[in-house]
Amino acid sequence: MLTVALVASFAAAALWQQWRAVEVETAERARIQAAWILVGALDWSRLILREDALARAGDGTDNLAEPWAVPLAEARLSTFLAASRNVAQVEDASTDTADAFLSGQITDQQGLLNLRNLERDGRVDETARRQFARLFDYLGLPASQLDAIAQQLVQALAADATPEVAPLLPRSLSQLGWWGVPPQTLEVLAPHATLLPARTRLNLNTAGAVALWASADGLTMAQAQQLVLAREAQHFRSEADAVRLLGTAGGITPATHGVSSQYFEVRGRLRLGDVAVQERSLVHKLPGEARTLWRERGALPAPAPQAGPYNAAPATTP
């Protein structure tokens, strides 16, 4: 009986190890398949942005009525494959397309206030400083955190900075934690701010009411909401359209505001059985092409919501 018990124990242990190896291999296979599919989704998004740049060559604007601004709700991957091959269903033994679900969205990053604007010619840019001071005050964030971010940014971008002394420059808003910015601050800032590789102008066609209000000296929240509502019917073709609507410049100038964008965040999520893989990328749209600047995969912060007529409007007008 003792021999039988030992043999049974060894057999059970071997069976468990084999089962575990199969499960690990299956999960790894699903993860790799999901990653490759998301690469294809990124290429598709880049194609959409490239075609948008070519199609809008005469107008030159980017707005929320364009195809890139429509999010992709979670849908079965097999439906995309079937549509591309003009069949009812795709039978493919190499992938479990029946259990694969794809979703994603493209977000204009120039519809957010760009922290990179805080640095100009080796010093803190006062115009950007006022913009973010209004935003931090509206969000209830301490001004000391804004000053710390601005100073770190100036030091990181200094022409004579050495790697041993200069702080490491983050490539996205979520990485500002390197500079000691609390996660709670980043979570509150995410719907209204971003960090891009270069200075940018705020897109009047895609920015939310809060970002518009904070971006312009002398602009009231009511006027910012008026701009958001007006562009729902007709997007702005130039900064002058917004000025004419308000009847006054309200701090809107070609130096700080525009109607087109170059930087877009592409997010994709593929759910394959019990495995879900998320990925986001920063895409730089240029005339005739769209370049991927960086990619991140794993647990990601929630995306900034698309700007709408009542995007985070306050209870009272500042």
C-alpha positions as semicolon CSV with decimal commas, in nm:
position;residue;x (nm);y (nm);z (nm)
1;M;0,000;0,000;0,000
2;L;0,288;0,232;0,077
3;T;0,434;0,168;-0,270
4;V;0,099;0,238;-0,435
5;A;0,063;0,563;-0,238
6;L;0,413;0,677;-0,340
7;V;0,351;0,595;-0,707
8;A;0,018;0,778;-0,697
9;S;0,182;1,082;-0,538
10;F;0,458;1,092;-0,798
11;A;0,206;1,049;-1,080
12;A;-0,011;1,330;-0,943
13;A;0,291;1,560;-0,910
14;A;0,404;1,483;-1,265
15;L;0,051;1,537;-1,398
16;W;0,025;1,873;-1,216
17;Q;0,361;1,988;-1,353
18;Q;0,258;1,887;-1,704
19;W;-0,076;2,068;-1,668
20;R;0,101;2,379;-1,538
21;A;0,346;2,374;-1,830
22;V;0,057;2,348;-2,076
23;E;-0,127;2,638;-1,910
24;V;0,185;2,856;-1,911
25;E;0,250;2,778;-2,277
26;T;-0,113;2,849;-2,366
27;A;-0,109;3,184;-2,184
28;E;0,221;3,282;-2,345
29;R;0,090;3,184;-2,688
30;A;-0,222;3,393;-2,634
31;R;-0,015;3,689;-2,514
32;I;0,214;3,676;-2,818
33;Q;-0,082;3,643;-3,054
34;A;-0,253;3,940;-2,888
35;A;0,064;4,149;-2,911
36;W;0,098;4,080;-3,284
37;I;-0,267;4,163;-3,346
38;L;-0,224;4,492;-3,157
39;V;0,074;4,573;-3,378
40;G;-0,156;4,529;-3,674
41;A;-0,417;4,751;-3,507
42;L;-0,151;5,021;-3,454
43;D;-0,058;5,004;-3,824
44;W;-0,425;5,039;-3,911
45;S;-0,452;5,347;-3,686
46;R;-0,144;5,499;-3,847
47;L;-0,301;5,441;-4,188
48;I;-0,617;5,621;-4,074
49;L;-0,412;5,919;-3,955
50;R;-0,204;5,920;-4,273
51;E;-0,514;5,916;-4,491
52;D;-0,661;6,192;-4,276
53;A;-0,354;6,406;-4,338
54;L;-0,387;6,351;-4,713
55;A;-0,764;6,401;-4,723
56;R;-0,753;6,723;-4,519
57;A;-0,463;6,871;-4,711
58;G;-0,678;7,161;-4,832
59;D;-0,858;7,230;-4,503
60;G;-0,570;7,159;-4,268
61;T;-0,786;7,108;-3,960
62;D;-0,835;6,822;-3,715
63;N;-1,172;6,791;-3,545
64;L;-1,394;6,540;-3,366
65;A;-1,613;6,477;-3,673
66;E;-1,331;6,296;-3,854
67;P;-1,302;5,914;-3,877
68;W;-1,004;5,892;-3,641
69;A;-1,213;6,038;-3,354
70;V;-1,467;5,752;-3,356
71;P;-1,369;5,496;-3,086
72;L;-1,379;5,126;-3,167
73;A;-1,612;4,948;-2,925
74;E;-1,519;4,594;-2,827
75;A;-1,599;4,367;-3,121
76;R;-1,518;4,011;-3,214
77;L;-1,199;3,993;-3,417
78;S;-1,350;3,741;-3,657
79;T;-1,597;4,004;-3,776
80;F;-1,310;4,222;-3,899
81;L;-1,146;3,929;-4,076
82;A;-1,476;3,825;-4,232
83;A;-1,542;4,178;-4,354
84;S;-1,198;4,201;-4,511
85;R;-1,254;3,874;-4,700
86;N;-1,623;3,932;-4,775
87;V;-1,737;3,609;-4,607
88;A;-1,974;3,532;-4,322
89;Q;-1,716;3,370;-4,094
90;V;-1,343;3,304;-4,102
91;E;-1,225;2,960;-3,996
92;D;-0,863;2,978;-3,900
93;A;-0,700;2,704;-3,696
94;S;-0,395;2,918;-3,619
95;T;-0,584;3,164;-3,396
96;D;-0,887;3,146;-3,172
97;T;-1,061;3,435;-3,346
98;A;-1,400;3,329;-3,211
99;D;-1,282;3,420;-2,859
100;A;-1,080;3,730;-2,954
101;F;-1,226;4,077;-2,898
102;L;-1,062;4,400;-3,012
103;S;-1,129;4,757;-2,897
104;G;-0,944;5,087;-2,914
105;Q;-0,947;5,459;-2,974
106;I;-0,739;5,749;-3,107
107;T;-0,714;6,063;-2,893
108;D;-0,580;6,399;-3,001
109;Q;-0,306;6,493;-2,755
110;Q;-0,310;6,854;-2,869
111;G;-0,659;6,882;-2,725
112;L;-0,482;6,880;-2,386
113;L;-0,251;7,133;-2,224
114;N;0,108;7,034;-2,296
115;L;0,345;7,044;-1,998
116;R;0,636;7,066;-2,242
117;N;0,527;7,426;-2,308
118;L;0,644;7,521;-1,957
119;E;1,004;7,536;-2,086
120;R;1,119;7,789;-2,344
121;D;1,478;7,891;-2,420
122;G;1,612;7,749;-2,096
123;R;1,361;7,914;-1,863
124;V;1,001;7,882;-1,748
125;D;0,756;8,014;-2,007
126;E;0,530;8,264;-1,831
127;T;0,234;8,216;-2,065
128;A;0,232;7,839;-2,009
129;R;0,289;7,898;-1,637
130;R;-0,029;8,108;-1,617
131;Q;-0,224;7,845;-1,812
132;F;-0,126;7,565;-1,577
133;A;-0,165;7,786;-1,270
134;R;-0,532;7,831;-1,363
135;L;-0,570;7,459;-1,427
136;F;-0,402;7,357;-1,099
137;D;-0,617;7,605;-0,906
138;Y;-0,934;7,474;-1,074
139;L;-0,840;7,113;-0,995
140;G;-0,743;7,195;-0,637
141;L;-0,377;7,101;-0,683
142;P;-0,097;7,283;-0,496
143;A;0,096;7,544;-0,693
144;S;0,418;7,408;-0,542
145;Q;0,381;7,091;-0,749
146;L;0,348;7,299;-1,068
147;D;0,662;7,496;-0,980
148;A;0,851;7,174;-0,911
149;I;0,747;7,026;-1,248
150;A;0,846;7,345;-1,431
151;Q;1,188;7,362;-1,268
152;Q;1,259;6,994;-1,329
153;L;1,158;7,036;-1,692
154;V;1,390;7,333;-1,737
155;Q;1,678;7,139;-1,582
156;A;1,610;6,827;-1,789
157;L;1,605;7,026;-2,115
158;A;1,896;7,258;-2,036
159;A;2,149;7,270;-2,321
160;D;2,445;7,234;-2,085
161;A;2,285;6,966;-1,867
162;T;2,490;6,654;-1,802
163;P;2,339;6,307;-1,752
164;E;2,486;6,293;-1,402
165;V;2,309;6,612;-1,290
166;A;2,001;6,663;-1,509
167;P;1,682;6,479;-1,412
168;L;1,567;6,207;-1,649
169;L;1,309;6,348;-1,892
170;P;0,981;6,151;-1,888
171;R;0,816;6,076;-2,221
172;S;0,457;6,071;-2,094
173;L;0,246;6,224;-1,819
174;S;0,229;5,898;-1,624
175;Q;0,609;5,897;-1,588
176;L;0,616;6,227;-1,397
177;G;0,621;6,010;-1,087
178;W;0,998;5,995;-1,149
179;W;1,007;6,358;-1,035
180;G;0,809;6,291;-0,721
181;V;0,469;6,396;-0,854
182;P;0,205;6,204;-0,651
183;P;-0,011;5,949;-0,839
184;Q;-0,322;6,134;-0,721
185;T;-0,205;6,449;-0,896
186;L;-0,137;6,263;-1,221
187;E;-0,480;6,101;-1,207
188;V;-0,650;6,440;-1,168
189;L;-0,435;6,602;-1,440
190;A;-0,475;6,323;-1,699
191;P;-0,809;6,440;-1,850
192;H;-0,670;6,790;-1,913
193;A;-0,292;6,771;-1,958
194;T;-0,027;6,575;-2,145
195;L;0,349;6,567;-2,198
196;L;0,467;6,570;-2,559
197;P;0,816;6,570;-2,714
198;A;0,782;6,928;-2,843
199;R;0,599;7,252;-2,773
200;T;0,250;7,252;-2,922
201;R;-0,055;7,473;-2,962
202;L;-0,393;7,379;-2,816
203;N;-0,638;7,256;-3,080
204;L;-0,959;7,461;-3,057
205;N;-1,150;7,182;-3,233
206;T;-1,069;6,903;-2,987
207;A;-0,994;7,063;-2,649
208;G;-1,242;7,036;-2,363
209;A;-1,401;7,338;-2,196
210;V;-1,164;7,325;-1,897
211;A;-0,850;7,314;-2,115
212;L;-0,983;7,597;-2,333
213;W;-1,063;7,813;-2,032
214;A;-0,725;7,753;-1,869
215;S;-0,535;7,814;-2,194
216;A;-0,651;8,171;-2,259
217;D;-0,601;8,483;-2,050
218;G;-0,934;8,657;-1,999
219;L;-1,152;8,373;-2,128
220;T;-1,445;8,278;-1,903
221;M;-1,573;7,926;-1,857
222;A;-1,903;8,029;-2,019
223;Q;-1,714;8,142;-2,329
224;A;-1,513;7,819;-2,333
225;Q;-1,835;7,617;-2,324
226;Q;-1,973;7,839;-2,601
227;L;-1,676;7,745;-2,818
228;V;-1,727;7,374;-2,752
229;L;-2,097;7,396;-2,837
230;A;-2,039;7,602;-3,152
231;R;-1,788;7,362;-3,303
232;E;-2,038;7,077;-3,272
233;A;-2,226;7,234;-3,564
234;Q;-1,921;7,356;-3,757
235;H;-1,556;7,306;-3,669
236;F;-1,324;7,605;-3,664
237;R;-1,117;7,649;-3,979
238;S;-0,886;7,903;-3,815
239;E;-0,827;8,076;-3,485
240;A;-1,007;8,380;-3,630
241;D;-1,334;8,181;-3,641
242;A;-1,325;8,140;-3,263
243;V;-1,237;8,507;-3,210
244;R;-1,529;8,617;-3,430
245;L;-1,766;8,391;-3,238
246;L;-1,664;8,543;-2,905
247;G;-1,656;8,898;-3,035
248;T;-1,322;8,941;-2,861
249;A;-0,986;8,766;-2,871
250;G;-1,027;8,644;-2,513
251;G;-0,663;8,540;-2,500
252;I;-0,688;8,323;-2,814
253;T;-0,383;8,385;-3,032
254;P;-0,208;8,194;-3,313
255;A;0,090;8,154;-3,080
256;T;-0,103;7,947;-2,826
257;H;-0,401;7,805;-3,018
258;G;-0,454;7,625;-3,347
259;V;-0,703;7,412;-3,538
260;S;-0,481;7,118;-3,636
261;S;-0,280;6,853;-3,454
262;Q;0,027;6,638;-3,503
263;Y;0,036;6,418;-3,191
264;F;-0,218;6,143;-3,128
265;E;-0,241;5,867;-2,869
266;V;-0,350;5,529;-3,005
267;R;-0,491;5,277;-2,757
268;G;-0,569;4,914;-2,827
269;R;-0,702;4,630;-2,612
270;L;-0,729;4,269;-2,721
271;R;-0,910;4,014;-2,507
272;L;-0,828;3,657;-2,603
273;G;-1,010;3,415;-2,376
274;D;-0,899;3,497;-2,021
275;V;-0,599;3,700;-2,141
276;A;-0,628;4,076;-2,201
277;V;-0,342;4,278;-2,348
278;Q;-0,346;4,660;-2,355
279;E;-0,117;4,885;-2,551
280;R;-0,088;5,257;-2,616
281;S;0,134;5,447;-2,858
282;L;0,217;5,806;-2,938
283;V;0,190;5,874;-3,310
284;H;0,333;6,180;-3,482
285;K;0,126;6,271;-3,788
286;L;0,321;6,438;-4,066
287;P;0,224;6,523;-4,424
288;G;0,196;6,187;-4,599
289;E;0,307;5,970;-4,306
290;A;0,246;5,883;-3,941
291;R;0,538;5,779;-3,718
292;T;0,520;5,584;-3,394
293;L;0,732;5,763;-3,133
294;W;0,687;5,517;-2,845
295;R;0,476;5,223;-2,731
296;E;0,373;5,097;-2,388
297;R;0,212;4,765;-2,301
298;G;0,059;4,640;-1,976
299;A;-0,160;4,797;-1,709
300;L;-0,235;5,147;-1,838
301;P;-0,408;5,449;-1,683
302;A;-0,755;5,530;-1,812
303;P;-0,758;5,736;-2,133
304;A;-0,860;6,100;-2,132
305;P;-1,226;6,132;-2,233
306;Q;-1,318;6,281;-2,569
307;A;-1,400;6,649;-2,530
308;G;-1,770;6,728;-2,540
309;P;-2,004;7,020;-2,484
310;Y;-2,016;6,962;-2,109
311;N;-1,665;6,833;-2,050
312;A;-1,599;6,874;-1,676
313;A;-1,791;7,200;-1,653
314;P;-1,781;7,357;-1,307
315;A;-2,083;7,437;-1,098
316;T;-1,997;7,804;-1,104
317;T;-1,824;8,022;-1,361
318;P;-1,478;8,138;-1,245
